[in-house]
Every structure is written in C-alpha cells, then in structure tokens.
Amino acid sequence: AQSGHTEIYRGAEYVVNFVPKVKLELVVADALSDQMVETITRTAHTGKIGDGKIFVLDVEQAVRVRTGETGEDAI
C-alpha cells in the first residue's frame, strides 16, 4: 500500500494520508499498443512510489452506440 507523506504547516508536522491517483483507460488499435505503452512509461516515470502500472488487455468487441460501427471502426 502506498502511504501518504509528512508536511509541516505553521511549525506543526502533519501526516497526509491521501495520495492522489489518476486512472487512464485507453483503447487503441493493436498496431499502436507498444508505442502507447512506451510513451506513457517514458512520460509518466518519476522514479518515485506511485508512478503507476500499465495493464494491456485485449478488447473482444467495441461498438460505437451512436452509429452502430463495430470493431476497429468503432475506435
């Protein structure tokens, strides 16, 4: 688990237990997945706890509700 950090405010020390997080969910064509992972890894890396994780999953089907397009056309 990731713990917070200590801050000093007006001479008093406080433990801040909130670690802000962001979740990105991206769907890209198979041909772009390696490039996407490399780009995110390169730009998100700070070397500190909380840099994150990347999971690559297959999407079985995609449907654009508005048009009815399916598969890669829906992406």
MDTraj code that builds the backbone (N, CA, C; nanometers):
import mdtraj as md
import numpy as np

residues = "ALA GLN SER GLY HIS THR GLU ILE TYR ARG GLY ALA GLU TYR VAL VAL ASN PHE VAL PRO LYS VAL LYS LEU GLU LEU VAL VAL ALA ASP ALA LEU SER ASP GLN MET VAL GLU THR ILE THR ARG THR ALA HIS THR GLY LYS ILE GLY ASP GLY LYS ILE PHE VAL LEU ASP VAL GLU GLN ALA VAL ARG VAL ARG THR GLY GLU THR GLY GLU ASP ALA ILE".split()
xyz = np.array([
    [0.0846, -0.1186, 0.0000],
    [0.0000, 0.0000, 0.0000],
    [0.0883, 0.1238, 0.0000],
    [0.0405, 0.2254, -0.0625],
    [0.1146, 0.3497, -0.0663],
    [0.0651, 0.4384, 0.0464],
    [0.1583, 0.4821, 0.1290],
    [0.1185, 0.5708, 0.2367],
    [0.1375, 0.7147, 0.1929],
    [0.0892, 0.8032, 0.2749],
    [0.0996, 0.9450, 0.2434],
    [0.2384, 0.9978, 0.2760],
    [0.2435, 1.1228, 0.3089],
    [0.3707, 1.1855, 0.3387],
    [0.3510, 1.2846, 0.4527],
    [0.4613, 1.3368, 0.5045],
    [0.4565, 1.4317, 0.6154],
    [0.4773, 1.5723, 0.5615],
    [0.3964, 1.6650, 0.6112],
    [0.4118, 1.8060, 0.5751],
    [0.4189, 1.8883, 0.7022],
    [0.4821, 2.0029, 0.6918],
    [0.4881, 2.0948, 0.8053],
    [0.4094, 2.2194, 0.7679],
    [0.3160, 2.2566, 0.8564],
    [0.2333, 2.3748, 0.8339],
    [0.2340, 2.4566, 0.9614],
    [0.2797, 2.5800, 0.9527],
    [0.2888, 2.6714, 1.0662],
    [0.3606, 2.6079, 1.1847],
    [0.4685, 2.5389, 1.1535],
    [0.5519, 2.4803, 1.2573],
    [0.5045, 2.3468, 1.3112],
    [0.3868, 2.3020, 1.2704],
    [0.3350, 2.1732, 1.3170],
    [0.3491, 2.0701, 1.2054],
    [0.3833, 1.9490, 1.2443],
    [0.4012, 1.8419, 1.1473],
    [0.2719, 1.7625, 1.1336],
    [0.2303, 1.7399, 1.0109],
    [0.1074, 1.6656, 0.9832],
    [0.1387, 1.5508, 0.8883],
    [0.0715, 1.4393, 0.9107],
    [0.0823, 1.3269, 0.8190],
    [-0.0357, 1.3347, 0.7235],
    [-0.0063, 1.3427, 0.5962],
    [-0.1097, 1.3490, 0.4936],
    [-0.1218, 1.2088, 0.4349],
    [-0.2356, 1.1436, 0.4598],
    [-0.2531, 1.0053, 0.4164],
    [-0.3132, 0.9927, 0.2777],
    [-0.3515, 1.1027, 0.2178],
    [-0.4134, 1.0985, 0.0860],
    [-0.3060, 1.1049, -0.0210],
    [-0.3035, 1.0047, -0.1063],
    [-0.2132, 1.0048, -0.2209],
    [-0.3012, 1.0126, -0.3455],
    [-0.3006, 1.1273, -0.4147],
    [-0.3885, 1.1404, -0.5317],
    [-0.3512, 1.0406, -0.6406],
    [-0.4521, 0.9887, -0.7065],
    [-0.4304, 0.8906, -0.8124],
    [-0.5128, 0.9282, -0.9347],
    [-0.4654, 0.8854, -1.0482],
    [-0.5357, 0.9067, -1.1741],
    [-0.5448, 0.7722, -1.2440],
    [-0.6600, 0.7455, -1.3032],
    [-0.6758, 0.6217, -1.3795],
    [-0.7061, 0.6584, -1.5236],
    [-0.6259, 0.6055, -1.6135],
    [-0.6484, 0.6247, -1.7566],
    [-0.6915, 0.4917, -1.8155],
    [-0.7915, 0.4943, -1.8987],
    [-0.8293, 0.3753, -1.9746],
    [-0.8276, 0.4139, -2.1212],
    [-0.7423, 0.3490, -2.1972],
    [-0.7261, 0.3811, -2.3382],
    [-0.7531, 0.2570, -2.4206],
    [-0.8175, 0.2752, -2.5330],
    [-0.8371, 0.1663, -2.6283],
    [-0.7736, 0.2113, -2.7588],
    [-0.6753, 0.1340, -2.8037],
    [-0.6048, 0.1678, -2.9272],
    [-0.5951, 0.0429, -3.0140],
    [-0.5718, 0.0644, -3.1407],
    [-0.5509, -0.0474, -3.2331],
    [-0.4278, -0.1263, -3.1893],
    [-0.4295, -0.2570, -3.2152],
    [-0.3172, -0.3434, -3.1771],
    [-0.1835, -0.2875, -3.2249],
    [-0.1821, -0.2329, -3.3447],
    [-0.0578, -0.1828, -3.4032],
    [0.0018, -0.0667, -3.3237],
    [-0.0792, 0.0014, -3.2428],
    [-0.0316, 0.1168, -3.1665],
    [-0.0027, 0.0858, -3.0205],
    [-0.0339, -0.0348, -2.9739],
    [-0.0260, -0.0622, -2.8303],
    [0.1164, -0.0524, -2.7753],
    [0.2148, -0.1071, -2.8436],
    [0.3529, -0.0988, -2.7939],
    [0.4002, 0.0457, -2.7858],
    [0.3690, 0.1247, -2.8870],
    [0.4078, 0.2660, -2.8878],
    [0.3384, 0.3406, -2.7746],
    [0.2119, 0.3105, -2.7491],
    [0.1366, 0.3763, -2.6426],
    [0.1978, 0.3445, -2.5059],
    [0.2311, 0.2177, -2.4834],
    [0.2925, 0.1779, -2.3564],
    [0.4267, 0.2482, -2.3382],
    [0.5072, 0.2530, -2.4414],
    [0.6382, 0.3183, -2.4332],
    [0.6232, 0.4670, -2.4042],
    [0.5293, 0.5324, -2.4697],
    [0.5084, 0.6760, -2.4500],
    [0.4622, 0.7062, -2.3082],
    [0.3661, 0.6295, -2.2591],
    [0.3165, 0.6514, -2.1227],
    [0.4272, 0.6239, -2.0216],
    [0.5007, 0.5151, -2.0406],
    [0.6092, 0.4810, -1.9487],
    [0.7136, 0.5917, -1.9444],
    [0.7521, 0.6411, -2.0588],
    [0.8555, 0.7455, -2.0665],
    [0.8092, 0.8760, -2.0026],
    [0.6852, 0.9156, -2.0278],
    [0.6395, 1.0460, -1.9800],
    [0.5882, 1.0441, -1.8365],
    [0.5445, 0.9288, -1.7867],
    [0.4899, 0.9221, -1.6510],
    [0.5960, 0.8892, -1.5467],
    [0.7122, 0.8435, -1.5893],
    [0.8153, 0.7987, -1.4951],
    [0.8751, 0.9142, -1.4162],
    [0.8703, 0.9025, -1.2832],
    [0.9391, 0.9978, -1.1961],
    [1.0429, 0.9277, -1.1101],
    [1.0321, 0.7942, -1.1000],
    [1.1215, 0.7190, -1.0141],
    [1.0743, 0.7114, -0.8702],
    [0.9590, 0.7698, -0.8417],
    [0.9051, 0.7704, -0.7061],
    [0.7912, 0.6703, -0.6942],
    [0.7605, 0.6343, -0.5697],
    [0.6458, 0.5476, -0.5440],
    [0.5221, 0.6151, -0.6008],
    [0.4394, 0.5381, -0.6678],
    [0.3166, 0.5935, -0.7235],
    [0.3238, 0.6232, -0.8714],
    [0.4360, 0.5918, -0.9357],
    [0.4449, 0.6139, -1.0803],
    [0.3351, 0.5397, -1.1549],
    [0.2922, 0.4276, -1.1013],
    [0.1775, 0.3591, -1.1599],
    [0.2103, 0.2264, -1.2230],
    [0.1096, 0.1716, -1.2839],
    [0.1186, 0.0430, -1.3522],
    [0.0456, 0.0549, -1.4849],
    [0.0859, -0.0275, -1.5785],
    [0.0179, -0.0335, -1.7076],
    [-0.0255, -0.1773, -1.7295],
    [-0.1511, -0.1947, -1.7605],
    [-0.2049, -0.3258, -1.7935],
    [-0.2492, -0.3216, -1.9387],
    [-0.2126, -0.4219, -2.0161],
    [-0.2531, -0.4300, -2.1561],
    [-0.3471, -0.5492, -2.1687],
    [-0.4693, -0.5217, -2.2101],
    [-0.5724, -0.6245, -2.2209],
    [-0.6313, -0.6245, -2.3606],
    [-0.6772, -0.7392, -2.4041],
    [-0.7487, -0.7475, -2.5312],
    [-0.8927, -0.7012, -2.5118],
    [-0.9432, -0.6290, -2.6088],
    [-1.0843, -0.5907, -2.6115],
    [-1.1503, -0.6811, -2.7147],
    [-1.2436, -0.7611, -2.6700],
    [-1.3082, -0.8582, -2.7588],
    [-1.3965, -0.7917, -2.8636],
    [-1.4646, -0.6865, -2.8246],
    [-1.5567, -0.6205, -2.9173],
    [-1.5725, -0.4752, -2.8763],
    [-1.5904, -0.3894, -2.9730],
    [-1.6190, -0.2483, -2.9487],
    [-1.7368, -0.2102, -3.0370],
    [-1.8274, -0.1325, -2.9811],
    [-1.9438, -0.0860, -3.0569],
    [-1.9608, 0.0625, -3.0300],
    [-1.9667, 0.1407, -3.1364],
    [-1.9980, 0.2828, -3.1226],
    [-2.1500, 0.2928, -3.1245],
    [-2.2082, 0.3250, -3.0109],
    [-2.3533, 0.3224, -2.9953],
    [-2.4223, 0.4155, -3.0944],
    [-2.3685, 0.5340, -3.1134],
    [-2.4332, 0.6336, -3.1991],
    [-2.4505, 0.5852, -3.3422],
    [-2.3470, 0.5184, -3.3968],
    [-2.3503, 0.4812, -3.5386],
    [-2.3690, 0.3321, -3.5630],
    [-2.3482, 0.2525, -3.4597],
    [-2.3564, 0.1083, -3.4769],
    [-2.2293, 0.0466, -3.5315],
    [-2.1263, 0.1273, -3.5548],
    [-1.9991, 0.0742, -3.6039],
    [-1.9425, -0.0237, -3.5017],
    [-1.8724, -0.1262, -3.5515],
    [-1.8142, -0.2256, -3.4629],
    [-1.6672, -0.2470, -3.4954],
    [-1.5999, -0.3183, -3.4062],
    [-1.4590, -0.3489, -3.4264],
    [-1.3729, -0.2243, -3.4257],
    [-1.2656, -0.2266, -3.5049],
    [-1.1742, -0.1118, -3.5078],
    [-1.2406, 0.0136, -3.5628],
    [-1.3458, -0.0006, -3.6437],
    [-1.4184, 0.1171, -3.6929],
    [-1.4835, 0.1941, -3.5784],
    [-1.5137, 0.1249, -3.4693],
    [-1.5760, 0.1902, -3.3542],
    [-1.4747, 0.2649, -3.2692],
    [-1.3486, 0.2339, -3.2900],
    [-1.2428, 0.3005, -3.2132],
    [-1.2013, 0.4236, -3.2882],
])
top = md.Topology()
chain = top.add_chain()
for i, resn in enumerate(residues, 1):
    res = top.add_residue(resn, chain, resSeq=i)
    for name in ("N", "CA", "C"):
        top.add_atom(name, md.element.get_by_symbol(name[0]), res)
traj = md.Trajectory(xyz[None], top)
